[in-house]
């Protein structure tokens, strides 16, 4: 079993004209790598008709609808995070209920509002009620602001996680850029924050530092956009983790924090 906890797909209302080919290439590459299930999100229109990190309610719904359709078409391979923009609180909460009822298994928060903002509390409370994890887009140690997003770092995610200790939060793409050591120091003593190993970064010592910081019980394997770096990390982990430890990273940790029955068991 191998669960990719951080995947993305596209749809016809995104900037890529080759969206069908890109979706198919992920599924094909996943089969070669050995991925059993892609847990994916679609970020609205990915910037086509509203900003990627500040998607309009219409684009949020369209993206989630497209992902639900993919989940139905590939019921053996794809599961969904419902992506929401917390700046539209009522819409976000209604969309979470709608999409979880339709079979999605988690919540995706991008960079629409800082992770420690009180606007996220109702979403976290709903995650607790529905017993689903929250994948939070993270920049590893934000030193300044960037246009078009409200990027969060691990310190802010930990503030939210401490306010909601019964919710599992996934710190996105530890290899996605920035000072990952800062993130690992921040999350070390926050037991409900899990580290997603995805991202294009493959720095020397990064995976060993992840194990040292949070242990194998809080590591989740994923790819994000660059699947080849996810594959490289998987191969490298096999050089210093035991078979039982690898099973935790590959799927058992994910199975523990996602709803029961989210993944096949044989």
Helices and strands as residue ranges (DSSP letters): E 3-8, H 19-33, E 37-41, H 57-73, E 78-84, H 89-101, E 106-109, G 118-120, H 121-130, E 133-136, H 154-163, E 169-171, H 180-187, E 193-196, H 206-214, G 216-218, E 219-220, H 227-237, H 243-247, I 248-252, H 253-257
